[in-house]
């Protein structure tokens, strides 16, 4: 299978819109549409549900999206590592993150690492939790950041930080009259949640919040990524729960964010690594992570 087809597929799967995917890829729309038909034909499966006005991924498509991201990340890393070696870099660190994390925190950590240790070559890969575990076990990653501590033997998970959970709404929604939203009020509307089979810690942590509610939730759909959640929320399928600062980085005018009223539920992010003595670059990176990303009193009490 051509890598070109996988790159086209990832763009379409994340945008769920052929024109936007083509614009993102910098090509015309017709080659993208043709490539998706060729990909479905070669695999013998339907990757997109086109029965409604809104293009959606089938479950087979969601599975391929995770695998395609992993393959492309591995190829990109191989290219980057080869170029780095040719330029004389000796130290490198491979870091995996999931798309639901608060990216401003990660950006602060990377900026400090570049400032304090510019000779260290840090490569960042966006991977779902299950692929991070495989990458750590197979020595394709050194460190992972994810929303789950359900690790396999041979790995270590340390709490890194916690972020307040926010309510994600379409730009026009009756709950927007409230500056803060009670959980019970939010649960009166259909929800778009992380898929339970996507091995996402986001699903487990949000589910723990829902189990403590007095109102039984109505789930409109499950998704495998934050981007798909925002697309469905914007289209009016339901409302979602996510880290507000992460959603803000998408800068989508069709999405609104509101904090919870009362005691704010949080999502905990974990630092993942292999057991054993870390390398010296890893030790320094992990120390910076504790200093830059460690929970602060005002965050934990919000």
C-alpha positions as CSV (number, residue, x, y, z in Angstrom):
1,X,0.0,0.0,0.0
2,X,1.3,3.4,-0.9
3,X,2.1,5.8,1.9
4,X,0.5,8.5,-0.1
5,X,-2.9,6.8,0.3
6,X,-2.4,6.6,4.1
7,X,-1.6,10.3,4.3
8,X,-4.7,11.2,2.2
9,X,-6.8,8.9,4.3
10,X,-5.6,10.4,7.6
11,X,-6.4,13.9,6.3
12,X,-9.9,12.9,5.2
13,X,-10.6,10.9,8.4
14,X,-9.6,13.8,10.6
15,X,-11.4,16.5,8.6
16,X,-14.4,14.4,7.6
17,X,-14.8,16.7,4.7
18,X,-13.2,16.1,1.2
19,X,-12.7,19.8,0.4
20,X,-11.0,20.6,3.7
21,X,-8.8,17.5,3.5
22,X,-7.7,18.5,-0.1
23,X,-7.0,22.0,1.1
24,X,-4.9,20.6,4.0
25,X,-3.0,18.4,1.6
26,X,-2.5,21.2,-0.9
27,X,-4.1,19.3,-3.8
28,X,-7.3,19.3,-5.7
29,X,-10.4,17.5,-4.3
30,X,-10.9,15.0,-7.1
31,X,-7.6,13.1,-6.5
32,X,-8.4,12.8,-2.8
33,X,-11.9,11.4,-3.6
34,X,-10.5,9.0,-6.1
35,X,-7.8,7.9,-3.7
36,X,-10.4,7.1,-1.0
37,X,-12.4,5.0,-3.5
38,X,-9.2,3.1,-4.5
39,X,-8.3,2.5,-0.9
40,X,-11.7,1.1,0.0
41,X,-11.6,-1.1,-3.1
42,X,-8.1,-2.4,-2.4
43,X,-9.0,-3.2,1.2
44,X,-12.4,-4.6,0.4
45,X,-14.1,-2.7,3.3
46,X,-16.1,0.5,3.7
47,X,-14.2,3.2,5.5
48,X,-16.7,6.0,5.3
49,X,-20.4,6.1,6.0
50,X,-21.8,8.3,3.3
51,X,-25.5,7.5,3.9
52,X,-26.1,10.8,5.6
53,X,-25.3,14.5,4.8
54,X,-22.3,14.2,7.2
55,X,-19.4,12.0,6.2
56,X,-18.5,9.7,9.1
57,X,-16.0,7.0,9.7
58,X,-17.1,3.4,10.0
59,X,-15.6,1.4,12.8
60,X,-13.2,-0.2,10.2
61,X,-12.2,3.3,9.3
62,X,-11.6,4.3,12.9
63,X,-9.3,1.3,13.3
64,X,-7.4,2.1,10.1
65,X,-7.0,5.7,11.3
66,X,-5.2,4.5,14.4
67,X,-3.0,2.1,12.5
68,X,-2.3,4.7,9.7
69,X,-1.1,7.2,12.3
70,X,1.2,4.7,13.8
71,X,2.7,3.7,10.4
72,X,3.2,7.3,9.3
73,X,4.7,8.2,12.7
74,X,7.2,5.4,12.4
75,X,8.1,6.3,8.8
76,X,8.5,10.0,9.8
77,X,10.7,9.1,12.8
78,X,12.9,6.9,10.6
79,X,13.4,9.8,8.1
80,X,14.0,12.3,10.9
81,X,16.4,10.1,12.8
82,X,18.4,9.4,9.6
83,X,18.7,13.1,8.9
84,X,19.6,13.9,12.5
85,X,22.4,11.3,12.4
86,X,23.7,12.8,9.1
87,X,23.9,16.2,10.9
88,X,25.8,14.7,13.8
89,X,23.1,14.5,16.5
90,X,24.0,11.9,19.1
91,X,21.2,12.3,21.6
92,X,17.5,11.9,20.8
93,X,14.2,11.5,22.6
94,X,11.0,10.1,21.1
95,X,7.9,11.3,22.8
96,X,4.3,10.2,22.1
97,X,1.2,12.2,23.0
98,X,-2.5,11.6,22.5
99,X,-4.7,14.2,20.7
100,X,-6.8,14.8,23.8
101,X,-4.0,16.3,25.9
102,X,-3.7,20.0,26.8
103,X,-1.2,20.9,24.1
104,X,-0.1,24.3,25.7
105,X,1.4,22.3,28.6
106,X,3.3,20.1,26.2
107,X,4.5,23.2,24.3
108,X,5.8,24.7,27.5
109,X,7.8,21.6,28.3
110,X,9.3,21.3,24.8
111,X,10.2,25.0,24.8
112,X,12.0,24.7,28.0
113,X,13.8,21.6,26.8
114,X,15.0,23.4,23.7
115,X,16.2,26.3,25.7
116,X,18.1,24.3,28.3
117,X,19.3,21.4,26.1
118,X,19.3,22.6,22.4
119,X,21.6,19.7,21.4
120,X,18.9,17.1,22.4
121,X,16.9,16.0,19.4
122,X,13.3,15.6,20.6
123,X,10.7,14.1,18.2
124,X,7.0,14.2,19.0
125,X,4.5,11.8,17.6
126,X,0.7,12.0,18.0
127,X,-0.5,8.4,18.8
128,X,-3.5,6.8,20.5
129,X,-2.9,5.2,23.9
130,X,-2.7,1.6,22.5
131,X,-0.1,2.6,20.0
132,X,1.9,4.4,22.6
133,X,2.1,1.1,24.6
134,X,3.3,-0.8,21.5
135,X,5.8,1.9,20.7
136,X,7.3,1.9,24.3
137,X,7.5,-1.9,24.3
138,X,9.1,-2.0,20.8
139,X,11.6,0.7,21.6
140,X,10.0,3.1,19.1
141,X,9.2,5.6,21.8
142,X,11.0,6.7,25.0
143,X,8.2,8.5,26.7
144,X,4.5,8.7,26.3
145,X,1.8,11.1,27.6
146,X,-1.7,9.7,27.8
147,X,-4.9,9.8,29.8
148,X,-4.7,6.2,31.0
149,X,-2.5,4.3,33.6
150,X,-3.7,0.9,32.4
151,X,-0.3,-0.2,31.3
152,X,1.2,-3.5,30.4
153,X,4.0,-5.3,32.3
154,X,7.4,-3.7,31.8
155,X,6.0,-0.1,31.8
156,X,5.7,2.6,34.4
157,X,2.9,5.2,34.6
158,X,3.3,8.3,36.7
159,X,0.7,11.1,37.2
160,X,2.0,14.1,35.4
161,X,-0.8,16.7,35.8
162,X,-4.5,17.2,35.9
163,X,-6.7,19.5,33.8
164,X,-10.3,20.7,34.5
165,X,-12.9,19.1,32.3
166,X,-15.1,21.5,30.3
167,X,-18.4,21.2,28.5
168,X,-18.0,21.5,24.7
169,X,-21.1,22.9,22.9
170,X,-22.2,24.0,19.4
171,X,-21.9,27.7,18.9
172,X,-25.7,27.9,19.2
173,X,-27.0,25.9,22.1
174,X,-29.5,26.6,24.9
175,X,-27.0,25.9,27.6
176,X,-24.8,28.9,26.5
177,X,-27.1,31.2,28.6
178,X,-25.2,29.8,31.6
179,X,-21.6,31.0,32.4
180,X,-21.1,27.6,34.2
181,X,-23.0,24.4,33.6
182,X,-24.2,21.8,36.1
183,X,-23.4,18.2,35.2
184,X,-27.0,17.2,35.6
185,X,-28.1,20.0,33.1
186,X,-25.5,18.9,30.6
187,X,-26.7,15.3,30.8
188,X,-30.2,16.4,29.6
189,X,-28.7,16.5,26.2
190,X,-27.2,13.7,24.0
191,X,-23.4,13.2,24.4
192,X,-20.5,12.6,22.0
193,X,-18.0,10.5,23.9
194,X,-14.7,8.7,23.4
195,X,-15.2,5.2,22.1
196,X,-14.8,2.5,24.8
197,X,-13.0,0.2,22.3
198,X,-10.4,2.8,21.4
199,X,-8.2,2.0,24.4
200,X,-8.5,5.6,25.5
201,X,-8.1,6.7,29.1
202,X,-10.3,9.7,28.2
203,X,-13.3,7.3,28.0
204,X,-12.5,5.7,31.4
205,X,-12.0,9.0,33.2
206,X,-15.1,10.6,31.7
207,X,-17.2,7.5,32.5
208,X,-16.2,7.7,36.1
209,X,-17.6,11.3,36.2
210,X,-20.8,10.1,34.6
211,X,-21.3,7.2,37.0
212,X,-21.5,9.7,39.9
213,X,-24.3,11.8,38.2
214,X,-27.9,11.6,39.2
215,X,-29.1,11.6,35.5
216,X,-28.5,8.8,33.2
217,X,-26.6,10.0,30.1
218,X,-27.9,9.6,26.5
219,X,-25.0,8.8,24.2
220,X,-25.5,10.1,20.6
221,X,-22.2,8.7,19.2
222,X,-18.7,7.5,20.2
223,X,-15.6,8.9,18.5
224,X,-11.9,7.9,18.4
225,X,-10.4,11.4,18.4
226,X,-10.9,14.9,19.7
227,X,-11.1,16.3,16.1
228,X,-14.0,14.0,15.3
229,X,-15.8,14.9,18.6
230,X,-15.6,18.6,17.7
231,X,-16.9,17.9,14.2
232,X,-20.0,16.1,15.5
233,X,-20.6,18.6,18.3
234,X,-20.4,21.4,15.8
235,X,-22.9,19.5,13.6
236,X,-25.4,19.3,16.4
237,X,-25.1,15.6,17.2
238,X,-24.7,16.3,20.9
239,X,-22.3,17.9,23.4
240,X,-19.0,16.7,24.6
241,X,-16.6,16.8,27.5
242,X,-12.9,17.7,27.0
243,X,-10.0,19.8,28.2
244,X,-11.0,23.3,27.5
245,X,-7.4,24.6,26.9
246,X,-6.9,21.9,24.3
247,X,-10.2,22.6,22.5
248,X,-9.2,26.3,22.3
249,X,-6.1,25.5,20.3
250,X,-8.4,24.4,17.4
251,X,-9.7,28.0,17.2
252,X,-13.1,26.9,15.9
253,X,-15.8,29.6,15.8
254,X,-18.5,26.9,15.6
255,X,-17.6,25.5,19.1
256,X,-18.2,27.0,22.5
257,X,-16.6,26.0,25.9
258,X,-18.1,26.3,29.3
259,X,-16.7,25.3,32.7
260,X,-18.6,23.0,35.1
261,X,-20.5,24.6,38.0
262,X,-19.5,23.4,41.5
263,X,-16.7,20.9,42.0
264,X,-14.9,20.7,38.6
265,X,-14.1,17.1,37.4
266,X,-10.6,16.7,36.1
267,X,-8.7,14.6,33.6
268,X,-5.3,13.2,34.8
269,X,-2.5,12.9,32.3
270,X,0.2,10.2,32.9
271,X,3.8,10.0,31.9
272,X,4.6,6.5,30.5
273,X,8.0,4.9,30.1
274,X,9.7,1.5,30.2
275,X,10.8,0.1,33.6
276,X,14.4,0.3,34.4
277,X,17.0,3.0,34.7
278,X,16.2,5.9,32.3
279,X,18.9,7.4,30.1
280,X,20.4,10.7,31.2
281,X,18.5,12.7,28.5
282,X,15.3,11.0,29.8
283,X,16.1,11.8,33.4
284,X,16.6,15.5,32.6
285,X,13.4,15.6,30.4
286,X,11.3,13.9,33.2
287,X,12.7,16.4,35.8
288,X,11.6,19.3,33.5
289,X,8.2,17.6,33.1
290,X,7.8,17.5,36.9
291,X,8.8,21.2,37.2
292,X,6.8,22.5,34.2
293,X,3.8,20.3,34.2
294,X,3.3,19.4,37.9
295,X,-0.1,20.2,39.3
296,X,-0.5,23.6,41.0
297,X,-2.8,24.3,43.9
298,X,-5.0,26.7,42.0
299,X,-5.5,24.1,39.2
300,X,-6.2,21.2,41.4
301,X,-8.7,23.2,43.5
302,X,-10.6,24.7,40.5
